[in-house]
């Protein structure tokens, strides 16, 4: 996710936060498309599945 964040930022995408945000479930980045629709990308931590 962090590598994708850098690639997207270099291509002109602006994000709500200057860096990806860490959460208990993993990592999240958020932006909006030209029409104002919110886009949230999340990457789950390894081993964070409910079934083990």
Rosetta constraint file for C-alpha pairs under 8 A:
AtomPair CA 1 CA 5 HARMONIC 6.03 0.50
AtomPair CA 1 CA 20 HARMONIC 8.00 0.50
AtomPair CA 1 CA 27 HARMONIC 7.31 0.50
AtomPair CA 1 CA 42 HARMONIC 7.72 0.50
AtomPair CA 1 CA 43 HARMONIC 6.42 0.50
AtomPair CA 2 CA 6 HARMONIC 6.41 0.50
AtomPair CA 2 CA 20 HARMONIC 6.66 0.50
AtomPair CA 3 CA 7 HARMONIC 6.36 0.50
AtomPair CA 4 CA 8 HARMONIC 6.07 0.50
AtomPair CA 5 CA 9 HARMONIC 6.07 0.50
AtomPair CA 5 CA 20 HARMONIC 7.33 0.50
AtomPair CA 5 CA 29 HARMONIC 7.59 0.50
AtomPair CA 6 CA 10 HARMONIC 6.11 0.50
AtomPair CA 7 CA 11 HARMONIC 6.34 0.50
AtomPair CA 8 CA 12 HARMONIC 6.55 0.50
AtomPair CA 8 CA 13 HARMONIC 5.50 0.50
AtomPair CA 9 CA 13 HARMONIC 4.81 0.50
AtomPair CA 9 CA 14 HARMONIC 6.25 0.50
AtomPair CA 9 CA 15 HARMONIC 7.77 0.50
AtomPair CA 13 CA 31 HARMONIC 7.70 0.50
AtomPair CA 14 CA 31 HARMONIC 6.44 0.50
AtomPair CA 15 CA 29 HARMONIC 7.17 0.50
AtomPair CA 15 CA 30 HARMONIC 5.81 0.50
AtomPair CA 15 CA 31 HARMONIC 4.65 0.50
AtomPair CA 15 CA 32 HARMONIC 7.72 0.50
AtomPair CA 16 CA 29 HARMONIC 7.80 0.50
AtomPair CA 16 CA 30 HARMONIC 5.90 0.50
AtomPair CA 16 CA 31 HARMONIC 5.79 0.50
AtomPair CA 17 CA 21 HARMONIC 7.69 0.50
AtomPair CA 17 CA 29 HARMONIC 7.58 0.50
AtomPair CA 17 CA 30 HARMONIC 7.57 0.50
AtomPair CA 19 CA 29 HARMONIC 7.76 0.50
AtomPair CA 20 CA 27 HARMONIC 6.41 0.50
AtomPair CA 20 CA 28 HARMONIC 5.75 0.50
AtomPair CA 20 CA 29 HARMONIC 5.10 0.50
AtomPair CA 21 CA 27 HARMONIC 5.57 0.50
AtomPair CA 21 CA 28 HARMONIC 5.27 0.50
AtomPair CA 21 CA 29 HARMONIC 6.38 0.50
AtomPair CA 22 CA 26 HARMONIC 5.93 0.50
AtomPair CA 22 CA 27 HARMONIC 4.64 0.50
AtomPair CA 22 CA 28 HARMONIC 6.59 0.50
AtomPair CA 23 CA 27 HARMONIC 5.86 0.50
AtomPair CA 23 CA 28 HARMONIC 7.43 0.50
AtomPair CA 25 CA 44 HARMONIC 5.62 0.50
AtomPair CA 25 CA 45 HARMONIC 5.95 0.50
AtomPair CA 25 CA 48 HARMONIC 6.81 0.50
AtomPair CA 26 CA 42 HARMONIC 7.11 0.50
AtomPair CA 26 CA 43 HARMONIC 5.59 0.50
AtomPair CA 26 CA 44 HARMONIC 4.53 0.50
AtomPair CA 26 CA 45 HARMONIC 4.57 0.50
AtomPair CA 27 CA 42 HARMONIC 5.62 0.50
AtomPair CA 27 CA 43 HARMONIC 5.23 0.50
AtomPair CA 27 CA 44 HARMONIC 6.69 0.50
AtomPair CA 27 CA 45 HARMONIC 7.59 0.50
AtomPair CA 28 CA 40 HARMONIC 6.87 0.50
AtomPair CA 28 CA 41 HARMONIC 5.61 0.50
AtomPair CA 28 CA 42 HARMONIC 4.40 0.50
AtomPair CA 28 CA 43 HARMONIC 6.50 0.50
AtomPair CA 29 CA 40 HARMONIC 5.81 0.50
AtomPair CA 29 CA 41 HARMONIC 5.34 0.50
AtomPair CA 29 CA 42 HARMONIC 6.61 0.50
AtomPair CA 30 CA 38 HARMONIC 7.17 0.50
AtomPair CA 30 CA 39 HARMONIC 5.58 0.50
AtomPair CA 30 CA 40 HARMONIC 4.42 0.50
AtomPair CA 30 CA 41 HARMONIC 6.34 0.50
AtomPair CA 31 CA 38 HARMONIC 6.02 0.50
AtomPair CA 31 CA 39 HARMONIC 5.25 0.50
AtomPair CA 31 CA 40 HARMONIC 6.60 0.50
AtomPair CA 32 CA 36 HARMONIC 5.27 0.50
AtomPair CA 32 CA 37 HARMONIC 5.25 0.50
AtomPair CA 32 CA 38 HARMONIC 4.46 0.50
AtomPair CA 32 CA 39 HARMONIC 5.44 0.50
AtomPair CA 33 CA 37 HARMONIC 5.41 0.50
AtomPair CA 33 CA 38 HARMONIC 6.72 0.50
AtomPair CA 33 CA 39 HARMONIC 7.13 0.50
AtomPair CA 44 CA 48 HARMONIC 6.91 0.50
AtomPair CA 47 CA 52 HARMONIC 6.75 0.50
AtomPair CA 48 CA 52 HARMONIC 7.25 0.50
